[in-house]
Amino acid sequence: MPCDSQLDLPVNYVFQNLPQGAPLHLDLFHLVMAKGKIISLESTPLIVGGTHGPQGALTLPLRLPALLAPTARLLVFTALPSGEMVAHSTHIHMDKCFRNKVQLSFSVPEELPGRQVSLHVDAAPGSLCGLRIVDHSVLLLKPERELTAQSVYSLLPVTDLNDYPYSVRDYDSHNCVPETDDSLLSLDDKNSVTDVAQLLQDLGLKVFTDLDYQVPLNCETRRGVAYAGFGGRQGTPQLDETVMYMVESGVAIDSTGPRQLQVRQYFPETWRWDLIPVGPEGQASVELTIPDTITEWKGSVFCNGETGFGLSPIASFTTFKHYFLELALPYAVVRSEGFTLKAKLFNYLAHSLMVKVTLQEAQGFELKSSDSQIQVCVLSTDSATVSWNLTATGLGEIVTGSHLSLPPPLGQRGKGGSAWICPHPWGSEGRRGSGWICPRSLSPPMGQ
């Protein structure tokens, strides 16, 4: 069940062997437990017998705050005039949530490297929040170290009670008593219903009362020796007589201008690790500069304040470029050594691109290839590799690079308006329908 929701729990009751005459006025109590503690105890008036009949149904409205997570236990019981107790219990599995409702969001889901993006945090007023944004690959390395609602709840000493120590249990032999005439339960009925004492034990509750909350055992005397016959706690409870049960079907169980050349050189694994105070309005915003890494970022924030602890779901942000160039440079070369410099072009647009790549001049290298400019058609959602043969002629750290020229966007004609036909990798160049159309004319640099 989701937190902070309303659950209307139906309760059906049947009382047999009611005395003739005036109806019985009972109090129907419903007790809620969570994390081993009693959270609430309320009562509802109930009238049975007489003109009201021996059976009926009612609905208990139950609010499910975060205080009840992860498991809430509900006990419904009443006391009969004879001193007997009739009860039933159920448990409600809830989402693992917190009282401090924390949310983290980015102003846009995707943006180019080096741009600005706004980060918004919503939490309880006055909270102090810890922010973390990392590359998604970091989370893949050690997913068990991730801070989640499950990992936080696993630190709780008690999340649910279902029993208590043997040393405080009652001995069954103490419950060997004769049947009274004013009991609303016949002996056969008592052997077929769930023992209230067992319900209380399953809840981890120890009761001090003079009410008969244990099913009396069938006591017989033979040769002056009293012995008890067991049967009330075995088998599946039958709910056809004086019993109370809850219908659990409604309970979730186990339930724009010219672009400038920009060299990307900031590639962190951790984008942001910071503390953010939340103001009295319950909101905070931070302006961030997007790193150069082409990746998916995972952000989360946890907060603490007067309301309590809170943890946000993971928010994703993608740094993406529709086309870019990546150089494959050797770590080091020896002077007079020849090597191949490769540049890989990536195109994630929905159409092909005719690209001109120019190797920039640099001291310390001699070009052995015939031309420093290479023109290549990069298909949609594909990549292409160009290369130059170079020889090292200088010493020290030498900076080199390449220049990428792109045409106008497809649909905008350049000068001349002619086009190159890029052969499809699975077709022949001269065959009709086997090529992709790329603009032939190239404009001044528009990207990198």
Sequence and secondary structure as in RCSB ss.txt:
>XXXX:A:sequence
MPCDSQLDLPVNYVFQNLPQGAPLHLDLFHLVMAKGKIISLESTPLIVGGTHGPQGALTLPLRLPALLAPTARLL
VFTALPSGEMVAHSTHIHMDKCFRNKVQLSFSVPEELPGRQVSLHVDAAPGSLCGLRIVDHSVLLLKPERELTAQ
SVYSLLPVTDLNDYPYSVRDYDSHNCVPETDDSLLSLDDKNSVTDVAQLLQDLGLKVFTDLDYQVPLNCETRRGV
AYAGFGGRQGTPQLDETVMYMVESGVAIDSTGPRQLQVRQYFPETWRWDLIPVGPEGQASVELTIPDTITEWKGS
VFCNGETGFGLSPIASFTTFKHYFLELALPYAVVRSEGFTLKAKLFNYLAHSLMVKVTLQEAQGFELKSSDSQIQ
VCVLSTDSATVSWNLTATGLGEIVTGSHLSLPPPLGQRGKGGSAWICPHPWGSEGRRGSGWICPRSLSPPMGQ
>XXXX:A:secstr
  TTEEEEEEEEEE  S  SSS EEEEEEEEEEETTEEEEEEEEEEEESGGG SEEEEEEEEEE GGG SEEEEE
EEEE TTSBEEEEEEEEE     SS  EEEESSSEE TT EEEEEEE STT EEEEEEEEHHHHHH GGGS  HH
HHHTT S S      GGG   GGGG     TT SS HHHHTTS  HHHHHHHTT     SSB S   EEEEETTE
EEEE  TTSS    SSSEEEE GGGS TT              SEEEEEEEE  TTSEEEEEEE  S  SEEEEE
EEEEETTEEEE   EEEEE  SEEEEEE  S   TT EEEEEEEEEE SSS EEEEEEE   TTEEE SS SEEE
EEE TTEEEEEEEEEEE   S     EEEE    TTS  SS  EEEEE TTS TTSTT EEEEE S  S    
